[in-house]
Amino acid sequence: MKFRVERDVLADAVAWTARTLPTRPSVPVLAGMLLDAGEVDGRARLKLSSFDYEVSAQVSVDIDVEEPGTTLVSGRLLAEITRNLPPQTVEISTDGAKVVVSCGSAKFTLLTLPVEDYPTLPDMPGTTGSIGSDVFAAAVSQVAVAAGRDDTLPMLTGVRVEIEGDTVTLASTDRYRLAVRELTWSPENPELSAVALIPAKTLADTAKSLTSGAEISVALAAAEGGEGMIGFEGGGRRTTSRLLDGDFPKYRALLPDSFNAVAEVQKSEIIEAVKRVSLVAERNTPLRLAFSEGQLVLEAGTGDEAQAVEVLEANFEGDDIEIAFNSGFLVDGLSAIDSDIARLQFTTSTKPAIITGKPAEEGATVGYRYLIMPVRLSG
């Protein structure tokens, strides 16, 4: 194998493919990145692949090929090398059981891994629909923030994707908060109805990394007696992920449909105030919020320790309310809304509150909702 490629093109493709490499591979070859140089549809292309039996990544770039071939090298090492090469043309060639990477006056020799032991990447399922890459990345980041991180409850570490015709609903929860985002997309079949549970970290990383193309194609293979899979493709990059098993909570029943009080506050002001006031809060002690006409009072700390108080202007309608939240969860929800004004809706101080952005027009449906459980105050 022997080919030449521009440094920036190679470094970008290698870095993207290396994202999904396992930190502790179950077998050594899974730490490898597969390089396949040859002709595809009359064009000289280099295909880079990684796969750990859960997530696969694949990207193709144009190259100048002298000798086609396939090799397997340490993906993380290759990523480090290509990132630090001088900005010149890179030549990669095989020499027996070694791969030589040359660029300007720099030359690296890497040992190869056995290609024959490398698993076959899964095929991409048939396309289910497509969506704007920027819209999708923003929606996923809004929802992934509420996913659980406890691997003993795998169904809570995922984002539930519900497809009904041209509407996609994303939802995640860690039992203390719940994030839901609805958006429209272009399905291949307008009658489509499907559900998938995707690992949140994989989905967030994938959505963020596929914004180089205008659109993302989504390909869903529902689990029929076996493990389901979802694939994403955009900007010449493609990735697949195994779906999670398990029953996701029936979250729609948690979303209140009526409220006793509504507050509207400048988003940037309340985020900064929450961060400041919570500086004195001991770990796991809540931040207290008191809403009344025209104002919001934030407090943290008790008489025996450091205390902080801050007062903000707020538009408030309804019964005065005092409620307490985990400050980190509150900041996550406020930061995720895509409006300059945060709307907080309450029923009682012991029931979940809903955070949304202020809709552009009164009565318009809100695409993103963040439910947060209050912390009970003692005494």
C-alpha positions as CSV (number, residue, x, y, z in Angstrom):
1,M,0.0,0.0,0.0
2,K,1.3,3.5,-0.9
3,F,-0.6,6.8,-1.1
4,R,-0.3,10.5,-0.6
5,V,-2.8,12.9,1.0
6,E,-2.9,16.4,2.3
7,R,-2.1,16.7,6.0
8,D,-5.3,18.6,7.1
9,V,-7.6,16.2,5.2
10,L,-5.9,13.2,6.8
11,A,-5.7,14.6,10.3
12,D,-9.4,15.6,10.3
13,A,-10.5,12.1,9.0
14,V,-8.3,10.2,11.4
15,A,-9.4,12.4,14.4
16,W,-13.0,11.8,13.6
17,T,-12.6,8.1,13.2
18,A,-10.6,7.8,16.4
19,R,-13.4,9.4,18.5
20,T,-15.1,6.0,18.9
21,L,-12.1,3.9,19.7
22,P,-12.4,2.1,23.0
23,T,-10.1,3.2,25.8
24,R,-9.9,-0.3,27.1
25,P,-10.4,-2.7,24.2
26,S,-11.6,-6.2,25.0
27,V,-9.2,-7.5,22.3
28,P,-6.1,-5.6,21.0
29,V,-7.3,-5.3,17.4
30,L,-10.2,-3.1,18.5
31,A,-7.7,-0.4,19.3
32,G,-6.8,-0.4,15.6
33,M,-8.0,1.9,12.8
34,L,-8.5,0.2,9.4
35,L,-7.0,2.0,6.4
36,D,-8.2,0.9,3.0
37,A,-6.7,2.7,0.0
38,G,-8.1,2.0,-3.5
39,E,-10.5,3.1,-6.2
40,V,-14.2,3.7,-5.5
41,D,-16.4,4.7,-8.5
42,G,-13.3,5.6,-10.5
43,R,-11.8,7.9,-7.7
44,A,-8.8,7.1,-5.6
45,R,-10.1,7.0,-2.0
46,L,-8.9,6.2,1.5
47,K,-11.5,4.7,3.7
48,L,-10.8,4.9,7.5
49,S,-12.8,2.7,9.9
50,S,-13.1,2.0,13.6
51,F,-15.4,-0.5,15.4
52,D,-15.8,-1.8,19.0
53,Y,-18.9,-4.0,18.4
54,E,-21.1,-1.2,19.8
55,V,-20.3,1.8,17.6
56,S,-18.7,2.0,14.2
57,A,-17.3,5.0,12.4
58,Q,-16.3,5.3,8.7
59,V,-15.1,8.2,6.5
60,S,-13.6,8.4,3.0
61,V,-11.3,11.0,1.6
62,D,-9.7,11.6,-1.8
63,I,-6.0,10.5,-2.1
64,D,-3.3,10.0,-4.7
65,V,-2.8,6.3,-4.7
66,E,0.2,4.5,-6.0
67,E,-0.4,1.0,-4.6
68,P,-3.8,0.1,-3.3
69,G,-4.0,-2.0,0.0
70,T,-5.4,-2.4,3.5
71,T,-3.6,-2.1,6.8
72,L,-4.5,-1.9,10.5
73,V,-2.6,0.4,12.9
74,S,-3.1,1.9,16.4
75,G,-5.8,4.5,15.9
76,R,-4.9,6.7,18.8
77,L,-1.2,6.8,17.9
78,L,-2.1,7.6,14.3
79,A,-4.4,10.4,15.5
80,E,-1.6,11.9,17.7
81,I,0.9,11.7,14.8
82,T,-1.3,13.2,12.1
83,R,-2.4,16.0,14.4
84,N,1.3,17.0,14.9
85,L,2.6,16.7,11.4
86,P,3.8,19.8,9.5
87,P,1.3,21.2,7.0
88,Q,2.6,19.3,3.9
89,T,1.6,16.3,1.8
90,V,1.7,13.1,3.8
91,E,2.9,9.8,2.3
92,I,1.8,6.5,3.9
93,S,3.2,3.2,2.8
94,T,3.6,-0.3,4.1
95,D,6.9,-2.0,4.6
96,G,6.3,-5.6,5.6
97,A,4.7,-5.6,9.1
98,K,5.2,-1.9,9.4
99,V,3.5,1.3,8.2
100,V,5.7,4.3,7.4
101,V,4.2,7.8,7.7
102,S,6.4,10.5,6.0
103,C,5.7,14.3,6.0
104,G,8.3,16.9,5.2
105,S,11.4,16.0,7.3
106,A,9.3,13.9,9.8
107,K,9.1,10.1,9.5
108,F,7.3,7.7,11.7
109,T,7.2,3.9,11.6
110,L,4.2,2.1,13.2
111,L,3.7,-1.6,13.8
112,T,0.6,-3.1,12.1
113,L,-2.1,-5.2,13.8
114,P,-3.5,-8.4,12.1
115,V,-6.1,-7.2,9.6
116,E,-7.6,-10.7,9.4
117,D,-8.6,-10.5,13.1
118,Y,-10.5,-7.2,12.6
119,P,-14.3,-7.6,12.8
120,T,-16.4,-6.7,9.8
121,L,-18.2,-3.4,10.2
122,P,-22.0,-3.6,10.2
123,D,-23.9,-2.6,7.1
124,M,-25.8,0.6,7.2
125,P,-29.6,0.0,7.5
126,G,-31.9,1.4,4.8
127,T,-32.5,5.2,5.1
128,T,-35.4,6.1,7.4
129,G,-35.3,9.9,6.8
130,S,-33.2,13.0,6.9
131,I,-32.8,16.1,9.0
132,G,-30.8,19.3,9.0
133,S,-27.5,18.6,10.7
134,D,-27.3,21.8,12.8
135,V,-30.9,21.5,14.0
136,F,-30.3,17.8,14.9
137,A,-27.1,18.6,16.8
138,A,-28.8,21.4,18.8
139,A,-31.8,19.2,19.6
140,V,-29.6,16.3,20.8
141,S,-27.4,18.5,23.0
142,Q,-30.6,20.0,24.6
143,V,-31.8,16.5,25.5
144,A,-28.6,14.5,26.2
145,V,-27.9,16.8,29.2
146,A,-30.6,15.0,31.2
147,A,-29.5,11.5,30.5
148,G,-28.4,9.3,33.3
149,R,-24.7,8.3,33.8
150,D,-25.3,5.3,36.0
151,D,-24.4,2.2,33.9
152,T,-26.4,-0.1,36.3
153,L,-29.5,1.5,34.8
154,P,-28.7,1.4,31.1
155,M,-32.1,2.4,29.9
156,L,-31.6,5.8,31.6
157,T,-28.3,6.4,29.9
158,G,-30.0,6.6,26.5
159,V,-32.0,9.1,24.5
160,R,-35.4,7.8,23.5
161,V,-36.2,8.6,19.9
162,E,-39.8,8.4,18.8
163,I,-40.7,8.9,15.2
164,E,-44.3,9.5,14.1
165,G,-44.5,10.6,10.5
166,D,-42.7,13.9,10.1
167,T,-42.3,14.4,13.9
168,V,-39.3,13.2,15.9
169,T,-39.4,13.4,19.7
170,L,-36.2,13.1,21.7
171,A,-36.4,12.4,25.5
172,S,-34.0,11.5,28.3
173,T,-34.2,11.3,32.1
174,D,-32.0,10.4,35.0
175,R,-35.1,10.4,37.4
176,Y,-34.3,13.8,38.8
177,R,-34.9,15.8,35.5
178,L,-36.4,15.1,32.1
179,A,-35.7,16.8,28.8
180,V,-38.0,16.5,25.8
181,R,-37.5,18.1,22.4
182,E,-39.9,17.8,19.4
183,L,-38.8,18.6,15.9
184,T,-39.8,17.9,12.3
185,W,-37.8,15.9,9.7
186,S,-38.3,14.4,6.3
187,P,-39.2,10.7,6.6
188,E,-38.8,8.3,3.7
189,N,-42.2,6.8,4.6
190,P,-44.8,9.5,5.9
191,E,-46.7,6.7,7.7
192,L,-43.6,5.6,9.7
193,S,-43.9,4.9,13.4
194,A,-40.8,3.8,15.3
195,V,-39.0,4.0,18.6
196,A,-35.3,3.6,19.5
197,L,-33.2,4.0,22.6
198,I,-29.7,5.3,21.7
199,P,-26.8,5.7,24.1
200,A,-26.8,9.4,24.9
201,K,-23.0,9.9,24.8
202,T,-22.8,8.2,21.4
203,L,-25.7,10.2,20.0
204,A,-24.4,13.5,21.3
205,D,-20.8,12.9,20.0
206,T,-22.2,11.8,16.6
207,A,-24.7,14.7,16.2
208,K,-22.0,17.2,17.0
209,S,-19.4,15.6,14.6
210,L,-21.7,15.4,11.6
211,T,-22.4,19.1,11.1
212,S,-19.9,19.5,8.2
213,G,-22.7,18.4,5.8
214,A,-26.0,20.3,5.5
215,E,-28.1,17.2,6.2
216,I,-27.9,13.9,8.1
217,S,-29.4,10.7,6.8
218,V,-30.8,8.6,9.6
219,A,-31.2,4.8,9.2
220,L,-33.0,2.8,11.8
221,A,-33.1,-1.0,12.0
222,A,-35.6,-1.9,14.7
223,A,-34.8,-5.0,16.8
224,E,-36.6,-7.9,15.4
225,G,-35.6,-10.8,17.5
226,G,-32.0,-9.4,17.7
227,E,-30.3,-6.2,18.6
228,G,-31.5,-3.1,16.9
229,M,-29.1,-0.6,15.2
230,I,-29.2,3.1,14.1
231,G,-26.9,4.7,11.5
232,F,-26.2,8.3,10.7
233,E,-24.5,9.6,7.6
234,G,-23.5,13.1,6.5
235,G,-20.7,15.0,5.0
236,G,-19.0,11.8,3.8
237,R,-19.0,10.4,7.3
238,R,-21.0,7.5,8.5
239,T,-21.5,6.0,12.0
240,T,-23.6,3.2,13.5
241,S,-24.6,2.4,17.0
242,R,-26.2,-0.5,18.8
243,L,-29.5,0.3,20.4
244,L,-30.1,-0.1,24.1
245,D,-32.6,-2.6,25.5
246,G,-34.9,-1.9,28.4
247,D,-38.1,0.0,29.1
248,F,-37.8,3.7,29.1
249,P,-40.1,5.4,31.7
250,K,-43.5,6.6,30.6
251,Y,-42.4,10.2,30.7
252,R,-45.4,11.9,29.2
253,A,-47.4,11.3,32.3
254,L,-44.8,13.3,34.3
255,L,-45.4,16.5,32.3
256,P,-48.0,18.7,34.1
257,D,-50.7,20.2,31.9
258,S,-51.8,23.0,34.2
259,F,-49.8,25.4,36.5
260,N,-50.5,27.6,39.4
261,A,-47.7,30.1,38.8
262,V,-45.5,31.2,35.9
263,A,-42.2,33.2,36.1
264,E,-40.2,34.8,33.3
265,V,-36.6,35.8,33.9
266,Q,-33.7,36.9,31.7
267,K,-31.9,33.7,31.0
268,S,-28.3,35.0,31.2
269,E,-29.1,36.8,34.5
270,I,-30.6,33.8,36.2
271,I,-27.8,31.5,35.1
272,E,-25.1,33.8,36.4
273,A,-27.0,34.4,39.7
274,V,-27.5,30.7,40.2
275,K,-23.8,30.0,39.7
276,R,-22.8,32.8,42.1
277,V,-25.3,32.0,44.9
278,S,-24.5,28.2,44.7
279,L,-20.8,28.9,45.4
280,V,-21.7,28.7,49.2
281,A,-23.9,25.7,48.9
282,E,-22.3,22.6,50.4
283,R,-22.3,19.5,48.1
284,N,-25.8,18.2,47.5
285,T,-27.5,21.1,49.4
286,P,-30.1,22.8,47.3
287,L,-30.5,26.3,46.0
288,R,-33.7,28.0,47.3
289,L,-35.8,30.2,45.0
290,A,-38.7,32.4,46.2
291,F,-40.9,33.9,43.5
292,S,-43.3,36.8,44.2
293,E,-44.7,39.7,42.2
294,G,-41.9,41.4,40.3
295,Q,-39.0,39.5,41.8
296,L,-37.0,36.3,42.4
297,V,-34.9,35.8,45.5
298,L,-32.2,33.1,45.3
299,E,-30.6,31.8,48.5
300,A,-28.1,29.2,49.5
301,G,-26.4,28.2,52.7
302,T,-27.7,28.0,56.3
303,G,-27.1,29.8,59.6
304,D,-24.2,27.6,60.5
305,E,-22.2,28.1,57.3
306,A,-21.6,30.6,54.5
307,Q,-24.7,32.2,53.0
308,A,-25.6,34.0,49.8
309,V,-28.6,35.9,48.7
310,E,-29.4,37.6,45.3
311,V,-32.5,39.3,44.1
312,L,-33.5,39.4,40.4
313,E,-36.3,41.1,38.5
314,A,-38.9,38.6,37.3
315,N,-42.3,38.7,35.6
316,F,-44.4,36.6,37.9
317,E,-48.1,35.5,37.8
318,G,-49.8,33.2,40.2
319,D,-49.4,32.1,43.8
320,D,-46.2,33.1,45.5
321,I,-43.9,30.0,45.7
322,E,-40.7,28.9,47.5
323,I,-39.0,26.0,45.9
324,A,-35.5,24.4,46.0
325,F,-33.5,22.7,43.2
326,N,-30.1,21.1,42.7
327,S,-28.2,24.1,41.3
328,G,-26.3,22.1,38.6
329,F,-29.5,20.6,37.3
330,L,-31.1,24.0,37.2
331,V,-28.2,25.5,35.2
332,D,-28.2,22.6,32.8
333,G,-31.9,23.2,32.0
334,L,-31.6,27.0,31.7
335,S,-28.6,26.8,29.5
336,A,-30.3,24.4,27.1
337,I,-33.3,26.6,26.2
338,D,-32.9,28.6,22.9
339,S,-34.5,31.8,24.0
340,D,-33.2,34.9,25.9
341,I,-36.0,34.7,28.3
342,A,-36.5,31.6,30.6
343,R,-40.1,30.6,31.5
344,L,-40.5,28.6,34.7
345,Q,-43.9,27.0,35.4
346,F,-44.9,25.6,38.8
347,T,-47.8,23.7,40.4
348,T,-46.6,23.4,44.0
349,S,-43.2,23.5,45.8
350,T,-43.1,19.7,46.0
351,K,-44.1,19.0,42.4
352,P,-41.9,19.1,39.3
353,A,-41.3,22.5,37.6
354,I,-41.1,23.0,33.8
355,I,-38.4,25.2,32.2
356,T,-38.9,26.4,28.6
357,G,-37.9,29.3,26.5
358,K,-40.5,32.1,26.1
359,P,-42.3,31.3,22.8
360,A,-42.1,33.9,20.0
361,E,-45.9,34.2,20.0
362,E,-48.1,33.6,23.0
363,G,-49.9,30.2,22.8
364,A,-47.3,28.8,20.3
365,T,-46.1,25.3,21.0
366,V,-42.8,25.0,22.7
367,G,-40.3,22.6,21.1
368,Y,-38.2,22.0,24.2
369,R,-39.3,21.3,27.8
370,Y,-37.0,20.5,30.8
371,L,-38.7,19.1,33.8
372,I,-36.8,19.4,37.1
373,M,-37.7,17.7,40.4
374,P,-37.7,20.0,43.5
375,V,-35.6,19.1,46.5
376,R,-37.6,18.9,49.7
377,L,-36.6,21.4,52.3
378,S,-36.3,20.1,55.9
379,G,-38.1,22.1,58.6
